[in-house]
Amino acid sequence: MSPTASPDADAQDLDPERLLARLVAIDSVNPALVPGGAGEGAIADFCARWLTGHGFEVHRLERRPGRPSLVAIARGAGGGRSLMLNGHLDTVGLAGYDGDPLSPRRDDGRMHGRGTFDMKGGLAAMMVAAARAAAGGRVRGDVLLACVADEEHGSFGTEEVLESFTADAAIVTEPSHLQVTLAHKGFAWFEVEIAGRAAHGSRPDLGVDAIAKAGHFLVALEDLGARLAAGPAHPLLGTGTVHASLIQGGEELSTYPARCRVWLERRTVPGESAAAVEAELTAVLDRLAAAVPGFRYRLTPGLSREPFEADQEWEIVRTLTRHAEAVLGHPPAVRAEPFWTDAALLDRAGIPCLLFGVDGEGAHAADEWVDLASLHRLTEVLTATITDFCA
């Protein structure tokens, strides 16, 4: 059965440009990034009303109060494959934006405003595309829209969705410049604590300078980065990388520091795991402990996310690529991203997926915009893909 629009859900509601403007006007700053941020509550309320008005069965998931995700389902007639479209509700902060970030502004074929590109454009396109496809009455499989919280920080929204919902395939509508994105890097965060011994600055016979010891590690970390850059490369993503992100040590000028902490990030490519990175770092630190007198350390793993790589022969990849070529008038470019997305979580859950989204610029920047022609093309590609895959 296809969704039936409510009487007040007029044809203009299926204009992705108009829907995008309404989404951008809702503050949905991720409070994990910006203390006091609005969170996803208001935008989830709006999307739930819109989707319910277009006949979707809406489920609200809110394990963390004020941080809801939605799963909206258009039930198919039966006998078809199911498809999940995933997009995040949250944005980064508004401070430093050039102009009013919550007042969408159209100019020369673009719409400016926080989230237009990353990724309320993709959110609007997938909502309209799913409503159009389901209303056409040709969908036999279920269409699921996962409108998720917290992608900009820890991605607990998609994790919560995947505990209760699945599909035969998925499309993540992160911005991709209308190019088919089949891979992205992962990351692993670590804290390294270098131990010293506190003593008065006049007593070098007693003190051990943890900051100076940490200097040996920073040099070794730079060397590791050079070795990674010279090593085997992924055909789309290149090599993994490593960098020191934060450093903290010392108490006062006249005291030998008892400890120095270094936080680092290791970006990973397919074939690299957080466990392998931990072993790699342990080997570096153990060599220093053997070579540098008094070098003692503690390595603590933090958050890690796996890299992602799609198979070009997956049916969802072939179906979307075919319809993208029809809409664009040429085969879409294939690309990979250096940043992480929720696609890796879908893949780990056994759902074949890829990324495909709007063109534009300014993710996390002072001016953010989406190319409106790409918004309409994305909606067209998604509508055709849903209709074909779920038929």
C-alpha positions as CSV (number, residue, x, y, z in Angstrom):
1,M,0.0,0.0,0.0
2,S,1.4,3.4,-0.9
3,P,1.1,6.5,1.4
4,T,-1.8,8.8,0.8
5,A,-1.2,12.4,1.4
6,S,-3.3,14.3,3.9
7,P,-5.6,17.0,2.5
8,D,-3.2,19.8,3.5
9,A,-0.1,18.2,1.9
10,D,-0.4,20.1,-1.3
11,A,1.8,19.6,-4.4
12,Q,4.1,22.4,-3.3
13,D,5.1,20.3,-0.3
14,L,6.9,18.0,-2.8
15,D,9.2,20.8,-4.0
16,P,12.6,20.0,-2.4
17,E,13.7,23.6,-2.6
18,R,10.8,24.8,-0.6
19,L,11.3,21.9,1.9
20,L,15.0,22.7,2.2
21,A,14.3,26.3,3.1
22,R,12.0,25.2,5.9
23,L,14.6,22.7,7.2
24,V,17.4,25.3,7.2
25,A,15.3,27.7,9.2
26,I,15.2,25.2,12.1
27,D,18.1,25.4,14.5
28,S,19.5,21.9,14.9
29,V,23.1,22.5,16.1
30,N,24.6,19.4,17.7
31,P,25.0,20.1,21.5
32,A,27.8,17.6,21.7
33,L,29.8,20.0,19.5
34,V,28.4,23.3,20.9
35,P,27.3,23.2,24.5
36,G,23.8,24.5,24.7
37,G,23.1,23.7,21.0
38,A,19.5,23.2,20.1
39,G,19.8,19.6,19.2
40,E,17.5,17.6,16.9
41,G,14.2,17.9,18.8
42,A,12.5,20.7,16.8
43,I,13.6,19.5,13.4
44,A,12.6,15.9,14.2
45,D,9.1,17.3,15.2
46,F,8.8,19.1,11.8
47,C,10.0,16.1,9.8
48,A,7.6,13.8,11.7
49,R,4.6,16.1,10.8
50,W,5.7,16.4,7.2
51,L,6.2,12.7,6.8
52,T,3.0,11.7,8.6
53,G,1.1,14.2,6.4
54,H,2.4,12.3,3.4
55,G,1.3,8.9,4.7
56,F,4.5,7.6,6.2
57,E,4.5,5.4,9.3
58,V,6.8,7.3,11.7
59,H,8.8,5.8,14.5
60,R,10.7,8.2,16.9
61,L,13.8,6.8,18.7
62,E,15.0,8.9,21.6
63,R,17.2,6.9,23.9
64,R,19.0,10.2,24.7
65,P,16.4,12.8,25.7
66,G,16.3,15.8,23.3
67,R,18.3,13.9,20.7
68,P,15.7,12.0,18.6
69,S,16.1,10.1,15.3
70,L,13.2,9.2,13.1
71,V,12.5,6.1,10.9
72,A,9.7,6.8,8.5
73,I,8.3,3.9,6.5
74,A,6.3,3.8,3.3
75,R,5.0,0.3,3.2
76,G,5.2,-1.4,-0.2
77,A,2.6,-3.7,-1.7
78,G,4.8,-6.7,-0.9
79,G,7.3,-8.8,-2.8
80,G,9.9,-6.1,-3.4
81,R,13.2,-5.2,-2.0
82,S,13.4,-2.7,0.8
83,L,15.6,0.5,0.6
84,M,16.8,2.8,3.4
85,L,17.8,6.4,2.8
86,N,19.9,7.9,5.5
87,G,20.4,11.6,6.3
88,H,21.4,13.5,9.5
89,L,19.3,16.1,11.2
90,D,22.1,17.9,13.1
91,T,24.5,20.6,12.0
92,V,27.7,22.2,13.2
93,G,27.6,25.5,15.1
94,L,26.3,28.9,13.9
95,A,29.0,31.1,15.5
96,G,31.2,32.9,12.9
97,Y,28.7,32.3,10.0
98,D,28.7,35.2,7.5
99,G,25.1,36.5,7.8
100,D,22.1,34.8,9.4
101,P,22.7,31.1,9.2
102,L,19.0,30.3,9.8
103,S,17.6,32.6,7.1
104,P,18.0,30.7,3.8
105,R,19.0,33.1,1.1
106,R,18.7,32.4,-2.7
107,D,21.2,33.9,-5.0
108,D,22.3,33.0,-8.5
109,G,21.0,29.5,-8.5
110,R,22.3,28.8,-4.9
111,M,20.7,28.6,-1.5
112,H,22.9,29.8,1.4
113,G,22.5,28.9,5.0
114,R,23.8,26.5,7.7
115,G,23.1,23.0,6.6
116,T,22.1,23.7,3.0
117,F,25.1,21.6,1.8
118,D,25.8,19.4,4.9
119,M,23.3,18.0,4.8
120,K,19.7,19.3,4.8
121,G,19.9,19.4,1.0
122,G,20.2,15.6,1.0
123,L,17.6,15.3,3.7
124,A,15.0,17.3,1.7
125,A,15.8,15.4,-1.5
126,M,15.3,12.0,0.1
127,M,12.1,13.0,1.8
128,V,10.5,14.3,-1.4
129,A,11.9,11.5,-3.5
130,A,10.5,8.8,-1.2
131,A,7.1,10.6,-1.0
132,R,7.0,10.9,-4.8
133,A,8.0,7.3,-5.4
134,A,5.6,5.8,-2.9
135,A,2.7,8.0,-4.2
136,G,3.3,6.6,-7.6
137,G,1.9,3.2,-6.5
138,R,4.7,1.2,-8.2
139,V,6.7,0.4,-5.0
140,R,6.5,-3.2,-3.8
141,G,9.2,-3.1,-1.2
142,D,9.3,-0.9,1.9
143,V,11.0,2.5,1.7
144,L,12.6,3.6,5.0
145,L,13.8,7.1,5.7
146,A,16.3,7.3,8.6
147,C,16.5,10.9,9.7
148,V,19.3,10.6,12.3
149,A,20.8,12.5,15.2
150,D,24.4,13.2,16.0
151,E,26.2,12.3,12.8
152,E,28.5,15.4,13.3
153,H,29.8,13.9,16.5
154,G,29.4,10.3,17.5
155,S,26.7,8.9,15.2
156,F,24.7,7.4,18.0
157,G,21.5,8.1,15.9
158,T,22.3,5.7,13.1
159,E,23.6,3.2,15.7
160,E,20.2,3.4,17.5
161,V,18.3,3.0,14.2
162,L,20.2,-0.1,13.2
163,E,19.4,-1.8,16.5
164,S,15.7,-2.0,15.3
165,F,15.6,-1.5,11.5
166,T,17.3,-2.9,8.5
167,A,16.9,-3.0,4.7
168,D,18.1,-4.8,1.6
169,A,20.2,-1.7,0.6
170,A,20.8,1.9,1.6
171,I,21.7,5.3,0.2
172,V,23.4,7.9,2.4
173,T,22.6,11.3,0.9
174,E,25.7,13.1,2.2
175,P,26.9,15.8,-0.2
176,S,28.9,14.3,-3.0
177,H,28.7,16.8,-5.8
178,L,26.4,14.4,-7.7
179,Q,29.2,11.9,-7.8
180,V,28.9,8.2,-6.8
181,T,30.9,7.9,-3.5
182,L,32.1,4.3,-2.9
183,A,34.6,4.6,-0.2
184,H,35.8,6.8,2.7
185,K,38.4,6.7,5.4
186,G,37.9,5.7,9.0
187,F,39.6,7.0,12.1
188,A,40.9,6.0,15.5
189,W,41.7,8.3,18.4
190,F,44.3,7.5,21.1
191,E,45.7,9.2,24.2
192,V,49.3,8.7,25.0
193,E,50.5,9.6,28.5
194,I,54.2,9.9,29.0
195,A,55.3,9.6,32.6
196,G,57.9,11.8,34.3
197,R,58.8,12.6,37.9
198,A,57.8,15.9,39.6
199,A,60.6,17.8,41.3
200,H,61.7,21.3,41.9
201,G,63.4,22.9,38.9
202,S,66.6,23.1,41.0
203,R,66.8,19.3,41.4
204,P,67.6,17.7,38.1
205,D,68.9,14.7,40.0
206,L,65.3,14.0,41.2
207,G,63.1,15.3,38.3
208,V,62.2,13.5,35.0
209,D,60.9,15.9,32.4
210,A,57.8,14.2,30.9
211,I,57.4,16.9,28.2
212,A,61.0,16.3,27.0
213,K,60.3,12.6,26.9
214,A,57.1,13.3,24.9
215,G,59.2,15.1,22.3
216,H,60.8,11.8,21.4
217,F,57.3,10.4,20.8
218,L,56.3,13.4,18.6
219,V,59.4,12.9,16.4
220,A,58.6,9.2,16.1
221,L,54.9,10.0,15.3
222,E,56.1,12.3,12.4
223,D,58.3,9.5,11.2
224,L,55.4,7.1,11.3
225,G,53.3,9.5,9.2
226,A,56.1,9.6,6.6
227,R,56.3,5.9,6.4
228,L,52.5,5.6,6.0
229,A,52.6,8.2,3.1
230,A,55.3,6.1,1.4
231,G,53.5,2.8,1.8
232,P,50.8,1.0,-0.2
233,A,47.9,3.2,-1.3
234,H,44.2,2.5,-1.7
235,P,43.2,3.3,-5.3
236,L,40.6,5.9,-4.3
237,L,41.7,7.0,-0.9
238,G,45.5,7.0,-0.9
239,T,47.2,6.1,2.3
240,G,46.4,6.3,6.0
241,T,47.6,9.3,8.0
242,V,48.5,10.2,11.6
243,H,48.8,13.5,13.4
244,A,49.1,14.8,17.0
245,S,45.9,16.7,17.8
246,L,46.3,18.0,21.4
247,I,49.1,18.1,23.9
248,Q,49.0,18.9,27.7
249,G,51.7,18.8,30.3
250,G,53.3,20.6,33.2
251,E,52.1,22.5,36.2
252,E,54.3,25.5,36.7
253,L,57.6,27.0,35.5
254,S,59.7,25.9,38.4
255,T,58.7,22.2,38.4
256,Y,59.7,19.2,36.4
257,P,56.4,17.9,34.7
258,A,55.2,14.6,36.1
259,R,53.2,13.8,33.0
260,C,52.6,14.9,29.4
261,R,49.5,13.7,27.5
262,V,49.3,13.6,23.7
263,W,46.1,12.9,21.9
264,L,46.4,11.8,18.3
265,E,44.2,10.8,15.3
266,R,45.0,8.0,12.9
267,R,43.0,8.1,9.7
268,T,42.5,4.6,8.3
269,V,41.8,3.2,4.8
270,P,40.0,-0.1,4.0
271,G,42.1,-3.0,5.3
272,E,43.3,-1.1,8.4
273,S,41.6,-1.6,11.8
274,A,41.7,0.2,15.1
275,A,43.3,-2.9,16.6
276,A,46.0,-2.9,14.0
277,V,46.6,0.8,14.6
278,E,46.9,0.2,18.4
279,A,49.5,-2.5,17.7
280,E,51.3,-0.1,15.4
281,L,51.5,2.6,18.0
282,T,52.5,0.2,20.7
283,A,55.4,-0.9,18.6
284,V,56.5,2.7,18.2
285,L,56.3,3.4,21.9
286,D,58.0,0.1,22.9
287,R,61.0,1.0,20.7
288,L,61.2,4.4,22.5
289,A,61.0,2.7,25.9
290,A,63.9,0.5,24.9
291,A,66.0,3.3,23.5
292,V,65.3,6.4,25.6
293,P,66.3,6.2,29.3
294,G,63.4,6.7,31.6
295,F,60.8,6.6,28.9
296,R,57.5,5.2,30.3
297,Y,54.1,5.5,28.7
298,R,50.4,4.5,28.8
299,L,48.4,4.1,25.6
300,T,44.6,4.5,25.9
301,P,42.3,3.9,22.9
302,G,39.4,6.3,22.3
303,L,36.6,6.5,19.7
304,S,37.2,4.6,16.5
305,R,35.2,4.2,13.3
306,E,35.8,1.8,10.5
307,P,36.6,2.8,6.9
308,F,34.0,2.1,4.2
309,E,34.2,0.6,0.8
310,A,31.3,-0.4,-1.5
311,D,31.4,-3.1,-4.2
312,Q,30.7,-1.6,-7.6
313,E,28.7,-4.8,-8.5
314,W,26.2,-4.3,-5.7
315,E,22.7,-4.0,-7.2
316,I,22.0,-0.7,-5.4
317,V,25.3,0.8,-6.8
318,R,24.4,-0.3,-10.3
319,T,20.8,0.9,-10.1
320,L,21.7,4.4,-8.8
321,T,24.5,4.7,-11.3
322,R,22.2,3.9,-14.1
323,H,19.6,6.5,-13.1
324,A,22.2,9.1,-12.4
325,E,23.6,8.7,-15.9
326,A,20.1,9.1,-17.3
327,V,19.4,12.3,-15.3
328,L,22.9,13.9,-15.7
329,G,23.3,12.9,-19.3
330,H,26.7,11.3,-18.7
331,P,28.2,8.6,-16.4
332,P,28.6,10.0,-12.9
333,A,32.2,10.3,-11.6
334,V,33.2,7.8,-9.0
335,R,34.9,9.2,-5.9
336,A,35.9,8.6,-2.3
337,E,36.0,10.9,0.7
338,P,38.7,11.5,3.3
339,F,36.1,12.0,6.0
340,W,34.0,9.5,7.8
341,T,30.2,9.0,7.4
342,D,27.4,6.8,8.7
343,A,27.8,4.6,5.6
344,A,30.4,2.6,7.5
345,L,27.8,1.7,10.2
346,L,25.3,0.6,7.6
347,D,27.9,-1.6,5.8
348,R,29.0,-3.1,9.1
349,A,25.3,-4.0,9.7
350,G,25.3,-6.0,6.5
351,I,23.4,-3.4,4.4
352,P,25.0,-2.7,1.0
353,C,25.2,1.0,0.5
354,L,26.8,4.0,-1.1
355,L,26.8,7.8,-0.9
356,F,25.2,10.2,-3.4
357,G,24.3,13.8,-2.7
358,V,24.1,17.4,-3.7
359,D,26.7,19.8,-5.2
360,G,27.8,22.9,-3.3
361,E,30.4,24.1,-0.8
362,G,31.0,25.4,2.7
363,A,30.5,22.4,5.0
364,H,31.5,23.7,8.5
365,A,32.5,27.0,6.9
366,A,31.5,30.7,7.3
367,D,29.4,30.5,4.1
368,E,27.6,27.4,3.2
369,W,25.5,26.9,0.0
370,V,23.9,24.2,-2.2
371,D,23.5,24.3,-5.9
372,L,19.8,24.3,-6.4
373,A,19.9,22.6,-9.8
374,S,21.8,19.7,-8.2
375,L,19.1,19.5,-5.4
376,H,16.4,18.9,-8.1
377,R,18.6,16.4,-10.0
378,L,19.4,14.5,-6.8
379,T,15.7,14.3,-6.1
380,E,15.0,13.0,-9.6
381,V,17.8,10.4,-9.3
382,L,16.6,9.2,-5.9
383,T,13.0,9.0,-7.0
384,A,13.9,6.8,-10.0
385,T,16.2,4.6,-8.0
386,I,13.6,4.0,-5.3
387,T,11.0,3.1,-7.9
388,D,13.3,0.8,-9.7
389,F,15.0,-0.9,-6.8
390,C,11.8,-1.4,-4.7
391,A,9.7,-2.5,-7.7
